[in-house]
Amino acid sequence: MLDWQAVDTVMLDMDGTLLDLHFDSHFWLEFLPRRYAEIHGLDLEQSRAPLIERIMSERGSLNWYCLDYWSEQLEVPIAELKREIADRIGYRPGVEVFLERLRASGRRTLIVTNAHRDSLNLKIEKTAIDQQVDLVICSHDFGLPKEDVRFWTKLQEVEPFNPQRTLFVDDSLPVLESARRFGIAQLLCITTPDSQMPSRVIDGFDATDDFSEVMPPL
């Protein structure tokens, strides 16, 4: 599936790739609507659908991932609310062994995430995931989401890499397509980013749900 002999740099998404996306799915679709209704004195059943529709309207933009934006728009402390269910944050199966193998192989390994800094810091606090890679890159620092092909140019300015010798792993098809347009040679999609949801059938990209299938050789 992967040609490890042609890989010098490994870039990994965080949520849905290394960490179970269920934390985020539960927060935005279940927990936030309930707390939003409580804070604003609204009926949950009447307010839930319009709230989710409002959130989904920003999908693919940097606002979609920005906790400051949603705190202002919804008038609720998003970062504080995330802490209320932080015990749900956890690795996807096999990730820690995969990261150990990457380190042992000597390849440059980066987390490249759209997560807002407050969300990223919470997940680092709970998992110490930053200690398992060489560098963590946050798209908010560039003002562009990974879905925008210009993001990769900005990334290359601060982290020089050869796209032809890079592997990028993500669970988002629009993000993978952006990376493909930029010229990243090897792309891998995660089929089950949320452990509580069924596995997806992925067309157009190599895909896996099990990192043991794609371990780099030592």
C-alpha positions as CSV (number, residue, x, y, z in Angstrom):
1,M,0.0,0.0,0.0
2,L,2.8,2.4,0.9
3,D,6.3,2.7,-0.5
4,W,8.3,3.5,2.7
5,Q,11.5,3.6,0.8
6,A,10.2,6.8,-0.9
7,V,9.2,8.5,2.4
8,D,11.4,10.9,4.3
9,T,8.6,13.0,6.0
10,V,5.4,11.7,7.6
11,M,2.6,14.2,8.2
12,L,-0.3,13.1,10.3
13,D,-3.7,14.7,11.0
14,M,-4.7,14.6,14.7
15,D,-8.4,14.3,15.2
16,G,-9.8,11.2,13.5
17,T,-6.4,10.0,12.5
18,L,-4.3,9.7,15.7
19,L,-7.1,10.6,18.2
20,D,-10.6,9.2,18.2
21,L,-12.9,11.6,16.5
22,H,-15.7,10.5,18.9
23,F,-14.7,13.2,21.4
24,D,-15.3,15.9,18.8
25,S,-18.4,14.4,17.3
26,H,-20.0,14.0,20.7
27,F,-19.0,17.5,21.8
28,W,-20.4,19.3,18.7
29,L,-23.5,17.2,18.0
30,E,-24.6,16.1,21.5
31,F,-22.9,17.9,24.4
32,L,-22.7,21.5,23.0
33,P,-26.4,21.6,21.9
34,R,-27.5,20.5,25.5
35,R,-25.2,23.0,27.2
36,Y,-26.1,25.8,24.7
37,A,-29.8,25.3,25.5
38,E,-29.1,25.3,29.3
39,I,-26.9,28.4,29.2
40,H,-29.4,30.3,27.1
41,G,-32.6,28.9,28.6
42,L,-33.8,27.3,25.4
43,D,-35.7,24.2,24.6
44,L,-33.2,21.6,23.5
45,E,-35.4,19.9,20.9
46,Q,-36.2,23.3,19.3
47,S,-32.7,24.7,19.4
48,R,-30.6,21.7,18.5
49,A,-31.3,21.4,14.8
50,P,-30.8,25.2,14.0
51,L,-27.6,25.2,16.1
52,I,-26.1,22.2,14.2
53,E,-27.1,23.6,10.9
54,R,-25.4,26.9,11.8
55,I,-22.2,25.0,12.8
56,M,-22.3,22.8,9.6
57,S,-22.6,25.9,7.4
58,E,-18.9,26.7,8.2
59,R,-17.6,23.3,7.3
60,G,-14.3,23.4,5.5
61,S,-13.5,27.0,6.6
62,L,-11.1,28.0,9.3
63,N,-14.1,29.2,11.3
64,W,-15.4,25.6,11.4
65,Y,-12.4,24.8,13.6
66,C,-12.0,28.0,15.5
67,L,-13.1,27.9,19.2
68,D,-12.8,31.7,19.5
69,Y,-15.2,32.2,16.6
70,W,-17.9,29.8,18.0
71,S,-17.5,31.2,21.5
72,E,-18.3,34.7,20.1
73,Q,-21.1,33.5,17.8
74,L,-22.8,31.3,20.3
75,E,-22.0,33.3,23.4
76,V,-20.8,30.2,25.2
77,P,-17.2,29.4,26.5
78,I,-16.4,26.6,24.0
79,A,-12.9,25.8,25.4
80,E,-14.2,25.6,28.9
81,L,-17.1,23.3,27.9
82,K,-14.7,21.0,26.1
83,R,-12.9,20.5,29.4
84,E,-16.1,19.1,30.9
85,I,-15.9,16.0,28.8
86,A,-12.1,15.8,28.3
87,D,-12.1,12.2,29.7
88,R,-13.4,11.2,26.3
89,I,-10.1,12.2,24.6
90,G,-8.1,9.2,23.5
91,Y,-5.9,7.5,20.9
92,R,-7.3,5.4,18.1
93,P,-6.2,1.8,18.3
94,G,-2.6,1.1,17.4
95,V,-1.5,4.7,17.1
96,E,1.0,4.8,19.9
97,V,2.9,1.8,18.5
98,F,2.8,3.3,15.0
99,L,4.3,6.6,16.3
100,E,7.0,4.7,18.2
101,R,7.9,2.8,15.0
102,L,8.1,6.1,13.0
103,R,10.5,7.5,15.6
104,A,12.6,4.4,15.5
105,S,12.7,4.6,11.6
106,G,14.3,8.0,11.8
107,R,11.7,9.7,9.6
108,R,10.7,13.3,10.3
109,T,7.2,13.1,11.8
110,L,4.8,16.0,12.1
111,I,1.2,16.4,13.3
112,V,-0.5,18.8,10.9
113,T,-3.9,19.8,12.3
114,N,-6.8,22.2,11.8
115,A,-7.5,22.1,15.5
116,H,-7.7,25.4,17.3
117,R,-4.8,26.0,19.7
118,D,-7.1,25.7,22.7
119,S,-8.4,22.4,21.6
120,L,-4.9,21.3,20.6
121,N,-3.5,22.2,24.0
122,L,-6.3,20.3,25.8
123,K,-5.5,17.2,23.8
124,I,-1.8,17.5,24.4
125,E,-2.5,17.9,28.1
126,K,-4.5,14.7,28.1
127,T,-2.3,12.5,25.8
128,A,1.2,14.1,25.6
129,I,0.9,13.5,21.9
130,D,3.3,16.3,21.1
131,Q,6.0,14.3,22.7
132,Q,5.6,11.5,20.2
133,V,6.4,13.6,17.1
134,D,9.1,16.1,16.0
135,L,6.7,19.0,15.5
136,V,3.1,20.0,15.7
137,I,1.8,22.4,13.0
138,C,-1.5,24.2,13.6
139,S,-3.3,25.6,10.5
140,H,-4.6,28.6,12.5
141,D,-1.1,29.9,12.7
142,F,-1.2,30.3,8.9
143,G,-4.8,31.7,8.7
144,L,-5.7,28.9,6.2
145,P,-7.3,25.4,6.7
146,K,-5.7,22.4,5.2
147,E,-8.6,22.3,2.8
148,D,-7.0,25.3,1.0
149,V,-4.1,24.3,-1.2
150,R,-2.3,27.5,-0.3
151,F,-1.9,26.1,3.2
152,W,0.7,23.6,2.0
153,T,2.8,26.4,0.5
154,K,2.8,28.2,3.8
155,L,3.7,25.1,5.6
156,Q,6.6,24.4,3.3
157,E,8.0,27.9,4.1
158,V,8.4,27.0,7.8
159,E,9.0,23.3,7.4
160,P,10.8,22.5,4.2
161,F,9.8,19.2,2.8
162,N,9.9,17.4,-0.5
163,P,6.3,16.6,-1.5
164,Q,7.5,13.7,-3.6
165,R,9.0,12.0,-0.6
166,T,6.2,12.8,1.9
167,L,3.4,10.6,3.3
168,F,0.3,12.4,4.6
169,V,-2.4,10.6,6.6
170,D,-5.9,12.2,7.2
171,D,-9.5,11.2,7.6
172,S,-10.9,14.1,5.6
173,L,-11.3,13.6,1.8
174,P,-11.3,17.4,1.1
175,V,-8.1,17.8,3.0
176,L,-6.5,14.8,1.2
177,E,-7.6,16.2,-2.2
178,S,-6.0,19.5,-1.3
179,A,-2.7,17.7,-0.4
180,R,-2.9,15.8,-3.7
181,R,-3.4,19.1,-5.7
182,F,-0.3,20.4,-3.9
183,G,1.7,17.4,-5.1
184,I,2.2,15.2,-2.0
185,A,3.0,11.8,-3.4
186,Q,1.7,9.4,-0.9
187,L,-1.7,9.8,0.7
188,L,-3.6,7.6,3.1
189,C,-7.2,7.9,4.4
190,I,-8.5,6.6,7.7
191,T,-11.7,4.7,7.2
192,T,-13.1,4.9,10.8
193,P,-12.2,8.2,12.4
194,D,-15.0,8.0,15.0
195,S,-14.9,4.7,16.9
196,Q,-18.7,4.9,17.4
197,M,-19.5,5.2,13.7
198,P,-19.4,2.5,10.9
199,S,-16.3,2.2,8.7
200,R,-16.5,4.2,5.5
201,V,-15.8,2.9,1.9
202,I,-13.1,5.2,0.5
203,D,-12.7,5.8,-3.2
204,G,-9.8,7.6,-4.8
205,F,-7.2,7.1,-2.0
206,D,-5.4,4.3,-0.3
207,A,-7.2,3.7,3.0
208,T,-6.9,1.8,6.3
209,D,-8.4,1.5,9.7
210,D,-5.5,-0.3,11.2
211,F,-2.0,1.2,11.5
212,S,-0.5,-2.3,11.9
213,E,-1.2,-2.7,8.2
214,V,1.1,0.2,7.3
215,M,4.0,0.0,9.8
216,P,7.3,1.4,8.5
217,P,10.1,-1.2,8.3
218,L,13.0,-0.9,10.9
